[in-house]
């Protein structure tokens, strides 16, 4: 385990953490659930690195007691995944959606979770005495929106390579059936 993962386990309450599980083939996966939806749904992220943790960033208290929220600064995405894989460190921001949603709304949620991570970064560096905790130069950021649909959609091929999803505005949209599994590599580097 990395020191970042260890610090997050000490910093974040257990009910806001999602840890890696193993299937019967001893392969790692995460289950990300959309609890606010009715009925609830989830997606399974397969082949996650051993050193991975997900944080339910949308349970972070809604800051309406201090912010006016007139510029969407109170929004947050559902999850932040922190992973260390093949010598690379990743922060993946994930918003789960069911049905139609305005992209600008999702962009604001992803931006809000980025602010949440910045807050955690300062807390780790200041209160956990780790000046390199989540150092922005060490981590690659990815922004993903996963839309869960309840019917089979015909697969489509992209005509061109999607832009790198390293900003909320360039988020990678993934459409998935609830039973379909998503590979971790798809979150960090989509196929051509």
C-alpha positions in Angstrom: 0.0 0.0 0.0 1.1 3.5 -0.7 1.4 6.1 1.9 -1.5 8.0 0.1 -3.8 5.0 0.5 -2.8 4.6 4.1 -3.4 8.3 4.9 -6.8 8.2 3.2 -7.8 5.2 5.3 -6.9 7.2 8.4 -8.5 10.4 7.1 -11.8 9.4 5.6 -14.6 7.7 7.5 -15.1 4.0 6.6 -18.7 4.5 5.2 -17.2 6.9 2.6 -14.6 4.5 1.4 -14.9 1.7 -1.2 -12.1 -0.8 -1.2 -10.9 -3.3 -3.7 -12.6 -6.7 -3.7 -11.5 -10.0 -5.3 -13.6 -12.2 -7.5 -13.3 -16.0 -7.7 -10.4 -15.7 -10.1 -8.6 -13.6 -7.6 -8.9 -10.5 -9.8 -9.5 -7.1 -8.3 -12.6 -5.0 -8.8 -14.5 -2.0 -7.3 -18.3 -1.7 -7.1 -19.4 1.9 -7.5 -23.1 2.4 -6.4 -25.4 5.2 -7.1 -27.3 5.3 -3.8 -29.3 8.5 -4.5 -31.1 7.0 -7.4 -34.3 5.0 -7.2 -33.9 2.2 -8.0 -30.3 2.0 -7.0 -27.7 0.8 -9.5 -24.1 0.0 -9.6 -21.2 -0.5 -12.0 -18.3 -2.9 -11.6 -14.8 -1.7 -12.4 -12.6 -4.7 -13.2 -8.8 -5.3 -13.0 -8.2 -2.4 -10.6 -4.7 -2.2 -9.3 -4.1 -3.7 -5.8 -3.3 -0.3 -4.4 -6.6 1.4 -5.2 -9.2 3.1 -3.0 -12.4 4.9 -4.0 -13.9 7.8 -2.0 -17.6 8.7 -2.2 -16.9 12.4 -2.6 -20.6 13.3 -2.9 -21.1 12.5 0.8 -18.8 15.4 1.8 -21.1 17.8 3.5 -22.9 20.2 1.2 -21.1 23.5 2.0 -24.1 25.8 1.9 -23.3 27.3 5.3 -20.3 29.1 3.8 -20.7 29.2 0.0 -23.6 30.8 -1.8 -23.5 28.0 -4.5 -24.4 30.5 -7.2 -21.6 29.3 -9.5 -22.1 25.6 -8.8 -19.2 25.5 -6.4 -21.2 23.2 -4.1 -21.4 20.3 -6.5 -19.4 17.1 -6.4 -19.1 13.9 -8.5 -20.0 10.5 -7.0 -16.5 9.0 -6.7 -12.8 9.7 -6.7 -10.6 6.7 -7.3 -7.0 6.9 -6.2 -4.8 4.2 -7.8 -1.2 3.2 -8.3 -0.6 1.1 -11.3 2.5 0.1 -13.3 4.6 3.0 -11.8 1.9 5.6 -12.5 -0.4 7.3 -10.0 -4.0 8.1 -10.9 -6.8 10.2 -9.6 -10.0 9.3 -11.5 -13.1 11.4 -11.0 -16.3 9.5 -11.7 -19.9 10.6 -12.0 -22.6 8.0 -12.4 -25.8 9.0 -14.2 -29.0 7.2 -15.1 -30.9 8.7 -17.9 -30.5 12.1 -19.5 -28.4 14.8 -17.9 -26.9 18.1 -19.0 -23.1 17.8 -19.6 -22.4 21.2 -18.0 -24.0 19.8 -14.8 -21.6 16.8 -14.9 -18.6 19.1 -15.6 -19.5 21.1 -12.5 -19.7 17.9 -10.4 -16.3 16.8 -11.6 -14.8 20.2 -10.9 -16.3 20.1 -7.4 -14.7 16.7 -6.7 -11.4 18.1 -7.9 -11.7 20.8 -5.2 -12.5 18.1 -2.7 -9.2 16.3 -3.6 -7.4 19.6 -3.3 -8.8 20.0 0.2 -7.7 16.4 1.1 -4.3 17.2 -0.3 -3.8 20.1 2.1 -5.2 18.1 5.0 -2.8 15.3 4.3 0.2 17.6 3.9 -0.7 19.7 7.0 -2.2 17.3 9.5 -0.6 14.0 8.5 2.8 15.6 8.1 3.3 14.3 4.6 4.5 17.2 2.3 4.3 14.9 -0.7 0.8 13.7 -0.1 -1.1 13.6 -3.5 1.6 15.8 -5.0 0.0 17.2 -8.2 3.2 16.5 -10.2 3.0 12.8 -9.3 -0.6 12.1 -10.2 -2.4 11.9 -13.6 -6.0 13.0 -13.5 -8.8 11.5 -15.5 -12.5 12.6 -15.6 -15.2 10.1 -16.5 -19.0 10.1 -16.7 -20.7 6.7 -16.7 -24.2 6.7 -17.9 -26.1 3.5 -16.9 -28.9 2.5 -19.2 -31.3 -0.4 -18.7 -31.5 -1.6 -22.3 -29.0 -3.0 -24.7 -27.5 -0.4 -27.0 -25.8 -1.3 -30.2 -22.1 -0.8 -29.9 -20.6 2.0 -31.9 -17.1 2.7 -33.1 -15.6 6.0 -32.7 -14.4 7.5 -36.0 -11.5 9.3 -34.3 -9.6 8.9 -31.1 -11.4 10.7 -28.2 -9.5 13.6 -26.7 -7.5 13.0 -23.5 -9.9 13.2 -20.6 -7.6 15.1 -18.3 -10.0 18.0 -17.6 -13.6 18.0 -16.6 -14.6 19.7 -19.9 -13.0 16.8 -21.8 -14.5 14.0 -19.7 -14.8 10.6 -21.1 -18.4 9.5 -21.5 -19.0 5.8 -21.0 -22.4 4.2 -21.7 -22.9 1.0 -19.8 -25.6 -1.5 -19.1 -25.9 -2.2 -15.3 -24.7 -5.8 -15.9 -21.7 -4.8 -18.0 -18.3 -4.6 -16.5 -15.9 -1.7 -17.1 -12.1 -2.3 -17.2 -10.0 0.1 -15.1 -7.8 0.7 -18.1 -10.8 2.1 -20.0 -11.1 4.8 -17.3 -7.5 5.9 -17.6 -6.8 5.4 -21.3 -9.7 4.7 -23.7 -9.1 2.4 -26.6 -8.8 4.0 -30.0 
